[in-house]
């Protein structure tokens, strides 16, 4: 349950990162190519962890668990969420 809340917050913050990258925000906001690419990576990582956390197994969740085997364990998911959180704080 808490992991779903963490994934939701990461998704929301990745949307805020994109808005910040396109100039919506404080005075320091503006386009930066590296920041934009890392925001796209963050969105793909959030989608990946969301696929793994889904309750109903389907083709996409099975592929995500097979290709990213470390996400099968709680420890691997936890470290991956910490990694995604660290991506948020870089500027």
N, C-alpha and C positions, 0 to 999 in steps of 0.2 A: 504494500500500500504506500509506504513512504518512498519507494523507488519510483512509483508512478508520479507522485508529487514532485520529486526531484527532476524527472524527465520533463514534466510539464513546465516547470520553472526554467529549465535549460532551453526549451523550445521558445518560451516567451522572451528570454533574454537574447536569444539568437535573432529574433525579429527586431528587438530594440537595437542590436548591433547593426543590422542592415539599415534601419532608419537613421542611425547615427552616421553611418557611412555615406548616406546620400544627403547629408546636411541638415537633417531634422534633429535638433537638440541644442546643446550649449554652443557657445561661440567657437569652441575648438573643433566642432564637427566639420567634416569635409571628406571628400573622396580620397581614399588611399587604396591602391590596388592590392597590396599585401593584406591589409585589413579586410578587404572584400573577399579575397580568396580564403582566408582563414575563417571568415564567417560562413562561407559556403561549406567548408569542411565541417564546421561545427553543426550546421543543419543536417548534413549527411550522417554525422555521428549520432545525433539525437534520433534521427529516423531509424538508424541501425539498432540502437538500444531499445527503442520503442517496439520494433519488430520482435526482438527477443523477449520482451516482457509481455507480449500478447498471450492471452489464455488459450485461445483456440489455435491449434497448430494448423498451418496451411503450407502451401508451397514456398512462400517467401520466408516465413519464420524458420522453416526447416533449412533452407539455403543459408540463412544468416547464422544459424547455430552450427552448421557444418563448416562453413568457410571461416567463421570467427569462433573457433572452438573454445577460446578462453571465456566467452560469454555464457557458457553453460553452467558455470559455477557462480555462487554468490560473491566469492572473493574477486573473480575476474570482472564481474559487473560493477562491483564497488570501486575497484581501481580504475575502470573505464569511466565511471561517473566522476571520479576525482580528476582524471585527465581532462575530461570535457570542462569541468569547472575551472581548471587552470588555463584552458584556452580562453575562457571568458575574461580573465583578469589581465591578459596581455594587451598592450596598446602600443 
